[in-house]
Amino acid sequence: MSVPVTESIGKARWAQGEDDETGLEVRIPCALPDGVRPRELTVQIKDGSILCISHKETRILQWRLYAAVSDEVEWRIEDDNVLVAELEKKSGAPWSCLLDLPMRADDELLTPIAEIDRMFRTQLPVLPSIEDSESEDAAKQASGQGEADKNGKAGDAGAGGEDDLDKLLDEVAKEVTGKEPKESDGEDDSTAAFIKAELENYRVEEEEIKKKLAEVEATLNSSTDADATNTASEQKNILNKMVQLHSQCRAIRSQPSTLENFLKCTQLDLQKARVNIGETGENEEEEYQSDKERELNATELMTCGLKFFEDQDIKGCLHFLRLAAIHHKHEQSTLLLYNIYSQLQSPRGAFLLMKRALDDSAPSAAVNQKVGELYDQGARHFLPLFPAAIYFYQRAAKLGHVNGMLSLAQLWLRGATASSMLSEEEVEAQQSIPKYHAWLQKAMDRGCGSAYFVRGCMHIKGEHGMAKSYAAAKEYLDAAASAQPEILRRAPQIPMMLEALREEEEKSAKPTQETTSTPASTTKTAAGPAGLAAPGAAAKPSDEGVKVTSSVARLNALSNKAAGSSGSNGFMAPRPVSESAAMRARKGLGSGSRSKAFWERACVASVTMYSVYTLAFPIRIILLPFFYSAISGIIESIPWLANGNADLSMF
């Protein structure tokens, strides 16, 4: 059985319940082949999340849903071509989209690595090599010493050294960028300032490490206590490791800026931060403390960790979350660890997050989405860089993550990260409205309610190349409200804006209709028979200076209706053309209203009489003996009524 390729949900729509409701309804336009009756279809769930629609051996549709659902399916055909399937989610968590649909690896919308490398070369300047920096430092020290000897003032020599250092950094930045400092405002170019600041950071960090290393070596040489010696020895190993990692980072930053070099430098920087807090291992490790812990799965370990977190036992919480993240590669535990370690000012969470994001053996869309957000907004260890954000957002989007697609759409719309160092010209050069719409369409193809909402708002405002349209906006907003019911509650102003757009379209359409109907009425009046126009001309006012409008003509026609209805020629005069269809409709509504009022009064009177008759039943029972007594005399006076054996032949 051949499986059809799924590219989009098309015109299908779906709805889910609010909060923790598990109900799910999918409406799929389904054109049945000729000769196929609805009862011959087979609708079933396979592997817990695959919706299959088949006819005998032909597979009509096969969708992998966002999450697992129950195997029982209730379905029906409406309007001859819409299949409605009612499903039950196994979890009450809301779905962000309908389909779990990864992208093709060769999708044209994906930005290639070569283009990302080009962005890195333009946005992440290369630092000068270590050899050039060392030679410049030596020249600086020599010039500073010569100036001090010449002036004979040590204080002036120190100040001269600092000035020479600033000049050195400016010269290095100018050599790398190839630009002269701006003399008009006294400020460096942004790229030169970035290079200068990064060189200064590397220099200060190296000096601090070497200074601390000299203190530890002095302690080792002078200490006689065994414990102090062991502590100093461990500190020396840590500092030596930091010096090694620092040199590696500095060497990579002197190489051409590419995605590969950027990722290497980031991982080394995170490793150096871990070594600084005493974690010298290459990877994070966590051991099980009992066989009971070993038997728990990832979700159960995370649940135990959250329970310890509620009890404010951070150590126990970290233990169980680390077990889930390290041994089971649990993405939710990894995200929780990053948040907790960030609050503790520890780099271990960022290290685990980056390592999990780059793990291609078990790729995680949620973790890549989080790293993309960090490079988009900027955070500790994550410099806001446009190409880095694109790379990690794309890794999430390739796996079918609709939030990654929406983030890419916003990124291309802005042309820069949320906190950017780019100039306005560079931002405008990177903006791409076609890519914005394309990524938004990718999310809508998977049934993303947020994407429907964004497109509906675009039609309300008429922005980003979309025309104002009440019908289109309402269609997309209705789809968004059914897919994600809470989305309109978070934006209560949108329904009011939609209603304002409807009124605006009605007002703009009304003058057009009036303008179109006025010439038509004039033409019909002028084309009428001469014999019929004569009475109207006789009734025309004597004042020729007064202009007769359509309203005056309509009044004249109504006043002459009795006279014109039965003339000497004996035929019925036609309805004046000046009387509009709205007037006739108003008359029909008036007669209908009178008829409705009559029947309402008749119904009220009938119900009242029947109610009185029903409520008077006890009174009738009481009066019945008196009634029989009253008519008994009459019955006795009539012989054939009183005598049951009377001869009735005479009658």
Buried (B, 14 or more C-beta within 10 A) or exposed (E): EEEEEBEBBEEBBBBBBEEEEBEBBBBBEBEBEEEBEBEEBEBEBEEEBBBBBBBEEEBBBBBBBBBEBEEEBEBEBEEEEBBBBEBBBEEEEBBBBBBBBBBEEEEEBBBEEEEBBBBBBBBBBBBBBBEBBEEBEEEBEEBBEEBBEEEEEEEEBEBBBEEBBEEBBBEBBBBBBEEEBEEEEEEBBBBBBBBBEBBEEBBEBBEEBEEBBEEBBEBBEEBEEEEEEEBBBEBBEBBBBBBEBBBBBBBBBBBEBBBEBBBBBBBBBBBBBBBBEEBEEEEBEBEEEEEEBEEBEBEEBBEBBBEBBEEEEEEBBBBBBBBBBBBBBBBBBBBBBBEBBBEEEBBBBBBBBBBBBBEEEEBBBBBBBBBBBBBBEBBEBBBBBBBBBBBBBBBBBBBBBBBBBBBBBBBBBBBBBBEBBBEEEBBEEBBBEEBBBBBBBBBBBBBBBBBBBBBBBBBBEEEBEBEBBBEBBBBBBBBBBBBBBEBBEEEEEBEEBBEEBBEEBEEEEEEEEEEEEEEEBEEEBEEEEEEEEEBBEEEBEEEEEEEEEBEBBBEBBEEBEEEBEEEEEEEEBEEBBBBEEEEEEEEEEEEEEEEEEEEEEEEEEEEEEEEEEEEEEEEEEEEEEEEEEEEEEEEEEEEEEEEEEEEEEEE
